[in-house]
Amino acid sequence: MKILADEGFNGNFVRELREVGLDIEWIVETNAGILDEEVIEIAKANNQILLTEDKDFGEWVFAHQATGLTIVFVRYKAEDILEIIESLVLILKELEVSKSYENIYEFITISRGKIRRREI
């Protein structure tokens, strides 16, 4: 499973996810400064799950009809970081096992105490 983290995605999340064995490309390390639309195109071209904290990606999906990828959007407060990491690991491992991200595209929102999934 390939994962792409947006440039603004929390580095602590990237490190923790890498520590549990997930392969994550982080835009800040590979293509810093590119536009959101370019991030989407990279994720689609490489069949990557996109991780972001930027709600603009929701606009790309729902207002501009960007399709063909799964996006995991996280919303949290500083005190929620450990819970969010646990939820991220849970959902990413589930996607890895089911391989559903290969043919069913979703916008997944993770927040304190909640994981919301919408097919796109």
C-alpha positions in Angstrom: 0.0 0.0 0.0 1.3 3.4 -1.0 0.6 6.5 1.1 1.2 10.1 0.4 1.2 12.7 3.1 0.4 16.3 2.2 3.1 19.0 2.9 1.2 20.3 5.9 0.6 16.9 7.4 2.0 16.7 11.0 5.5 15.3 11.0 4.8 13.4 14.3 2.1 11.5 12.5 4.4 10.7 9.6 7.1 9.4 12.0 4.7 7.3 14.1 3.1 5.8 11.0 6.6 4.9 9.6 7.5 3.3 12.9 4.6 0.9 12.6 5.9 -0.1 9.2 3.8 2.0 6.8 5.5 3.3 3.7 4.8 7.0 3.5 6.0 9.5 0.9 5.8 13.0 2.5 5.5 16.0 0.1 7.6 18.2 2.3 10.5 15.8 1.6 9.9 15.2 -2.1 8.0 18.1 -3.7 7.7 20.9 -1.2 5.7 23.9 -2.4 3.6 22.2 -5.0 -0.1 23.0 -5.4 -2.9 20.9 -3.9 -4.0 20.0 -7.4 -0.6 18.6 -8.1 -0.6 16.6 -4.9 -3.9 15.0 -5.9 -2.5 14.2 -9.3 0.6 12.5 -7.8 -1.6 10.5 -5.4 -3.8 9.4 -8.3 -1.0 8.6 -10.7 0.7 6.4 -8.0 -2.4 4.9 -6.6 -1.6 6.4 -3.2 -3.8 7.1 -0.2 -3.6 10.8 0.5 -3.2 12.0 4.2 -4.0 15.6 4.9 -5.0 18.1 7.5 -6.0 20.6 4.9 -9.8 21.0 4.5 -9.2 22.4 1.0 -8.9 18.8 -0.2 -12.5 18.3 0.8 -13.4 21.1 -1.5 -11.4 19.5 -4.3 -13.4 16.3 -3.9 -16.9 17.7 -3.2 -16.9 21.0 -5.1 -14.5 20.3 -8.0 -15.4 16.6 -8.3 -11.8 15.2 -7.9 -12.2 11.5 -8.0 -10.0 8.4 -8.3 -8.3 8.4 -4.9 -8.9 7.9 -1.2 -8.2 10.8 1.1 -7.8 10.6 4.8 -8.5 14.0 6.4 -7.6 14.5 10.1 -9.0 17.1 12.5 -7.7 17.3 16.0 -6.6 19.4 18.9 -3.1 19.0 20.5 -4.4 16.8 23.3 -6.0 14.4 20.8 -2.7 13.5 18.9 -2.3 10.0 20.5 -5.9 9.1 19.8 -5.6 10.4 16.2 -2.4 8.3 15.6 -4.2 5.2 16.9 -7.2 5.9 14.5 -4.8 6.6 11.6 -3.0 3.3 12.2 -6.4 1.4 12.5 -7.9 2.8 9.3 -4.7 2.5 7.2 -4.1 -1.1 8.4 -7.8 -1.9 7.5 -7.4 -0.4 4.1 -4.1 -2.3 3.6 -5.8 -5.6 4.5 -9.0 -5.1 2.5 -7.2 -3.4 -0.5 -10.5 -1.5 -0.9 -8.6 1.7 -1.7 -7.7 0.1 -5.1 -11.2 0.1 -6.4 -13.4 2.0 -3.9 -12.5 5.6 -3.3 -13.4 7.4 -0.1 -13.1 10.6 1.8 -12.3 9.5 5.3 -12.4 12.0 8.2 -10.8 11.2 11.5 -11.5 13.3 14.5 -11.6 12.7 18.2 -13.8 9.7 18.9 -15.0 9.5 15.3 -14.1 8.0 11.9 -16.4 9.1 9.1 -16.2 7.4 5.7 -17.9 8.7 2.5 -17.5 7.0 -0.8 -16.6 9.4 -3.6 
